[in-house]
Amino acid sequence: MPHTSSAKKRLRQNTKRRLHNRAVKKAIKTQLKQFLAAANGPIEELRKEFSLAAKKLDKAAARRVIHPNLAARKKAPMAGSLHQKEPAPAAPQSKA
């Protein structure tokens, strides 16, 4: 246990930050699972879940709760699966 007052304060801060960071990471994992669950549903639901998951990942990375590269690694496959599900846009007809 810390003896000095500054060490005691540092322990309180670390405990508070650790609990907050764990809550943020849990929320990210939950959102990623919801995205995977929505993969079988309609495309609008999948877009919404992707948006929420990407937002949580970006926010956590900006605050350094997670590493920014981790956020990028998680978002890339999600974006790929979303892109595969989306219908291809109609090709423009040329007047030749």
C-alpha positions as CSV (number, residue, x, y, z in Angstrom):
1,M,0.0,0.0,0.0
2,P,1.2,3.5,-0.7
3,H,2.5,5.6,2.2
4,T,2.8,9.1,0.8
5,S,-0.2,11.2,0.0
6,S,0.8,11.6,-3.6
7,A,1.1,7.9,-4.0
8,K,-2.3,7.4,-2.4
9,K,-3.8,9.9,-4.8
10,R,-2.1,8.1,-7.8
11,L,-3.6,4.8,-6.6
12,R,-7.1,6.4,-6.5
13,Q,-6.6,7.8,-10.0
14,N,-5.3,4.6,-11.4
15,T,-8.2,2.6,-10.0
16,K,-10.7,5.0,-11.4
17,R,-9.1,5.0,-14.8
18,R,-8.8,1.3,-14.9
19,L,-12.5,0.8,-14.2
20,H,-13.4,3.4,-16.9
21,N,-11.1,1.8,-19.5
22,R,-12.5,-1.7,-18.7
23,A,-16.0,-0.4,-19.2
24,V,-15.1,1.2,-22.6
25,K,-13.4,-2.0,-23.8
26,K,-16.5,-4.0,-22.7
27,A,-18.7,-1.7,-24.6
28,I,-16.6,-2.1,-27.7
29,K,-16.7,-5.9,-27.5
30,T,-20.4,-5.8,-27.1
31,Q,-20.8,-3.5,-30.1
32,L,-18.6,-5.8,-32.2
33,K,-20.8,-8.8,-31.3
34,Q,-23.9,-6.9,-32.2
35,F,-22.4,-6.1,-35.6
36,L,-21.7,-9.8,-36.2
37,A,-25.2,-10.7,-35.1
38,A,-26.6,-8.1,-37.6
39,A,-24.6,-9.6,-40.4
40,N,-27.5,-12.0,-41.2
41,G,-30.1,-9.3,-41.1
42,P,-31.1,-6.4,-43.3
43,I,-28.4,-4.1,-44.7
44,E,-29.8,-1.0,-43.0
45,E,-29.3,-2.7,-39.6
46,L,-25.7,-3.7,-40.6
47,R,-24.9,-0.1,-41.6
48,K,-26.2,1.2,-38.3
49,E,-24.2,-1.3,-36.2
50,F,-21.1,-0.6,-38.3
51,S,-21.5,3.1,-37.7
52,L,-21.9,2.6,-33.9
53,A,-19.0,0.2,-33.7
54,A,-16.7,2.4,-35.7
55,K,-17.6,5.4,-33.6
56,K,-16.8,3.6,-30.3
57,L,-13.5,2.3,-31.7
58,D,-12.5,5.7,-33.0
59,K,-13.4,7.4,-29.7
60,A,-11.5,4.9,-27.6
61,A,-8.5,5.2,-29.9
62,A,-8.6,9.0,-29.7
63,R,-8.6,8.8,-25.9
64,R,-5.8,6.1,-26.0
65,V,-7.9,3.5,-24.2
66,I,-7.0,1.2,-27.1
67,H,-4.2,1.6,-29.6
68,P,-5.2,3.4,-32.8
69,N,-3.9,0.4,-34.9
70,L,-6.2,-1.9,-33.0
71,A,-9.1,0.2,-33.9
72,A,-8.0,0.1,-37.6
73,R,-7.5,-3.7,-37.4
74,K,-11.0,-4.1,-36.0
75,K,-12.7,-1.8,-38.5
76,A,-11.1,-3.1,-41.7
77,P,-12.8,-6.5,-41.7
78,M,-16.1,-5.0,-40.6
79,A,-16.0,-2.5,-43.5
80,G,-15.1,-5.4,-45.9
81,S,-18.1,-7.5,-44.8
82,L,-20.4,-4.4,-45.0
83,H,-19.1,-3.7,-48.5
84,Q,-19.7,-7.3,-49.6
85,K,-23.3,-7.2,-48.4
86,E,-24.1,-3.9,-50.1
87,P,-25.7,-4.2,-53.6
88,A,-23.5,-3.1,-56.5
89,P,-24.4,0.3,-58.0
90,A,-25.9,0.2,-61.4
91,A,-23.4,0.8,-64.1
92,P,-24.1,3.9,-66.2
93,Q,-25.3,3.3,-69.7
94,S,-23.0,4.7,-72.4
95,K,-24.4,6.2,-75.6
96,A,-22.1,4.7,-78.1
